[in-house]
Amino acid sequence: IRAIKVLCMFGLLAAVLKHGHHMVRKLKRHSDGTFTSDFTHYLDKIKAKDFVEWLTDPKQEG
């Protein structure tokens, strides 16, 4: 069983070495996209809040 574990780990290591740069690039692109999505969502909430405040501002002349 130990030999099987070693062979599996070696195979995993070989796969990471062979395809690692692609995996890192995909993970980076995913994390960049997630950050951008979260930040855009945050900005949209602020814009909506500001718009509601603008609509309800009693100083507005209509």
LUMKETOR-251750 format. One record per residue (C-alpha): residue number from 1; residue in one letter; y, x, z. Coordinates in steps of 0.5 Angstrom, whole numbers, plus 500, padded with zeros to 3 digits. Layout:
! residues N
num, residuo, yy, xx, zz
NUM, A, Y, X, Z
...
//
This chain:
! residues 62
num, residuo, yy, xx, zz
1, I, 500, 500, 500
2, R, 505, 506, 502
3, A, 504, 509, 495
4, I, 505, 502, 492
5, K, 512, 502, 496
6, V, 514, 509, 493
7, L, 512, 507, 486
8, C, 516, 500, 487
9, M, 522, 504, 490
10, F, 522, 510, 484
11, G, 522, 504, 479
12, L, 528, 501, 482
13, L, 531, 508, 483
14, A, 530, 509, 475
15, A, 533, 502, 473
16, V, 539, 503, 477
17, L, 540, 510, 474
18, K, 539, 508, 467
19, H, 543, 501, 468
20, G, 547, 503, 474
21, H, 554, 504, 470
22, H, 553, 497, 467
23, M, 551, 494, 474
24, V, 557, 497, 477
25, R, 562, 495, 471
26, K, 559, 488, 472
27, L, 560, 487, 479
28, K, 567, 490, 479
29, R, 569, 485, 473
30, H, 566, 479, 478
31, S, 570, 482, 484
32, D, 577, 482, 480
33, G, 576, 475, 477
34, T, 574, 472, 484
35, F, 581, 476, 486
36, T, 585, 473, 481
37, S, 582, 466, 481
38, D, 583, 466, 489
39, F, 590, 468, 488
40, T, 592, 463, 482
41, H, 589, 458, 487
42, Y, 594, 460, 493
43, L, 600, 460, 488
44, D, 598, 453, 485
45, K, 598, 451, 492
46, I, 605, 454, 494
47, K, 608, 451, 487
48, A, 605, 444, 489
49, K, 608, 444, 496
50, D, 615, 447, 493
51, F, 615, 441, 488
52, V, 613, 436, 493
53, E, 619, 439, 498
54, W, 623, 438, 492
55, L, 622, 431, 490
56, T, 623, 429, 498
57, D, 629, 433, 498
58, P, 635, 428, 501
59, K, 640, 432, 498
60, Q, 638, 431, 491
61, E, 642, 427, 486
62, G, 639, 423, 482
//
